[in-house]
Amino acid sequence: MHLFDEDVFVPFLVFAVPIVAIAGGILAGIIRNLSAHHLMAVAVRERMALIARGVDPARIPGLPAGAGSGLFPLLSFADRSRIRAQGLLVGGLVTLLGGIALGVFLGLTGSWESREWTVALVPVSIGLALLLSSAIVRAQGGAAGSRAPSRAA
C-alpha cells in the first residue's frame, strides 16, 4: 500500500479539508481579537501619556472606531448598516460571478446537453440572495450616503 494510493489519500483529504478550514477560522478569530485588544491598549496608553504630559483631555482624539467590545461598537446604526451592506455586496458579487464562471466552465468542458452546468445554479442563487440582502440592509440603514464612518468621542 503506497502513501498516495487512492484508497488512503482520498478519504484523508475528505476529512482533512474541513478540519483545516475550521481550525483556520478559529485561528483567524483569535488573531482578530488579539489585534483589536492590542489596538485598544496602544490607544489607551497613548491617551494616558498625553494626559500625563499636560495635554487637555478634551483635545485628545477619541478611541479607534473598532475599539471596545464587539465589532464596531462605536459606530452609528447607519454606519454599521453601510459596512454590513458593503460586505454583503462584495460577497454576493464574488459568489454570483464565481457561479457563472463555474457554469460556463462545466458547460464548455462537458456538453451543454448533459446539464452538468446546472450545478452552478447553487452559487448563482446564493450570490443573488446576498445581493438582495445587501439592498435590504442598505435600505434599512437609512441614507448614510457615501461618507466615511464617524467616530464617537
C-alpha positions in Angstrom: 0.0 0.0 0.0 1.5 3.3 -1.2 1.0 6.6 0.7 -0.7 8.2 -2.3 -2.9 5.2 -3.0 -6.4 6.2 -3.9 -7.9 4.1 -1.1 -5.9 6.0 1.5 -5.4 9.5 0.1 -9.0 10.4 -0.9 -10.6 9.6 2.5 -7.7 11.5 4.1 -8.5 14.6 2.0 -12.2 14.3 2.7 -11.7 14.8 6.4 -8.6 17.0 6.3 -10.1 19.8 4.3 -12.9 20.6 6.8 -10.6 20.2 9.8 -8.1 22.7 8.3 -10.9 25.1 7.4 -12.4 25.0 10.9 -9.0 25.4 12.5 -8.2 28.3 10.2 -11.5 30.0 11.1 -10.8 29.7 14.8 -7.3 30.9 14.4 -8.5 33.9 12.4 -10.9 34.8 15.1 -8.3 34.6 17.8 -5.9 36.8 15.8 -8.6 39.4 15.2 -9.5 39.6 18.9 -5.8 39.9 19.9 -5.3 42.6 17.3 -8.3 44.6 18.4 -7.1 44.3 22.0 -3.6 45.4 21.1 -5.1 48.4 19.2 -7.2 49.4 22.2 -4.3 49.0 24.6 -2.0 51.2 22.4 -4.7 53.9 22.1 -5.3 54.0 25.8 -1.6 54.1 26.6 -1.1 57.0 24.2 -4.0 58.8 25.7 -2.6 58.4 29.2 0.8 59.6 28.1 -0.7 62.7 26.6 -2.7 63.4 29.8 0.5 62.9 31.8 2.3 65.5 29.7 -0.4 68.0 30.4 -2.5 67.9 27.3 -6.1 68.8 27.8 -8.2 65.6 27.6 -10.9 67.4 25.5 -8.3 68.0 22.8 -7.2 64.3 22.6 -8.9 62.3 19.8 -11.3 59.5 20.8 -10.6 55.8 20.8 -10.4 54.0 17.4 -13.7 53.1 15.7 -13.3 49.3 16.2 -12.2 49.6 19.9 -14.2 48.2 22.7 -16.2 45.0 23.0 -18.0 43.7 19.9 -17.5 44.5 16.3 -17.8 48.3 15.6 -19.5 49.2 18.8 -18.8 53.0 18.5 -20.3 53.3 15.0 -23.9 54.5 14.5 -26.6 52.2 13.2 -26.4 53.7 9.7 -22.6 53.3 9.5 -22.8 49.7 10.7 -25.6 49.0 8.2 -23.5 50.6 5.4 -20.4 48.4 6.3 -22.6 45.3 6.5 -24.2 46.1 3.2 -20.8 46.6 1.5 -19.7 43.2 2.8 -22.9 41.5 1.5 -22.5 43.3 -1.8 -18.9 42.1 -2.2 -19.7 38.5 -1.1 -22.7 38.5 -3.4 -20.8 39.6 -6.5 -17.9 37.2 -5.9 -20.3 34.3 -5.4 -22.5 35.2 -8.3 -19.6 35.7 -10.7 -17.9 32.5 -9.4 -21.1 30.6 -10.1 -21.4 32.0 -13.6 -17.8 31.1 -14.3 -18.3 27.6 -12.9 -21.4 27.1 -15.1 -19.6 28.3 -18.2 -16.6 26.1 -17.4 -18.7 23.0 -16.9 -20.7 23.8 -20.0 -17.7 24.1 -22.1 -15.7 21.2 -20.8 -18.7 18.8 -21.0 -21.7 19.3 -23.1 -24.5 21.7 -22.6 -26.9 18.9 -23.1 -25.6 16.8 -20.2 -26.8 19.5 -17.8 -23.7 19.4 -15.6 -23.6 23.2 -15.7 -26.8 23.3 -13.6 -24.6 22.7 -10.5 -23.6 26.3 -10.9 -27.2 27.4 -10.2 -26.5 26.9 -6.5 -23.7 29.6 -6.1 -25.5 31.8 -8.6 -28.7 31.8 -6.4 -26.6 32.3 -3.2 -24.9 35.3 -4.9 -28.3 36.7 -5.9 -29.6 36.2 -2.3 -26.6 38.1 -0.9 -27.1 40.9 -3.3 -30.7 41.1 -2.3 -29.7 41.1 1.4 -27.3 43.9 0.7 -30.1 46.0 -0.8 -32.4 45.3 2.1 -29.7 46.1 4.7 -28.8 49.3 2.8 -32.5 50.4 2.7 -33.0 49.7 6.5 -29.8 51.6 7.4 -31.2 54.9 6.2 -29.5 57.4 4.0 -26.0 57.0 5.3 -24.5 58.2 2.0 -21.0 57.5 0.9 -19.3 59.3 3.8 -16.6 57.8 6.0 -17.7 56.2 9.3 -18.0 58.6 12.1 -16.2 58.1 15.4 -17.7 58.6 18.8 -15.5 60.6 21.2 
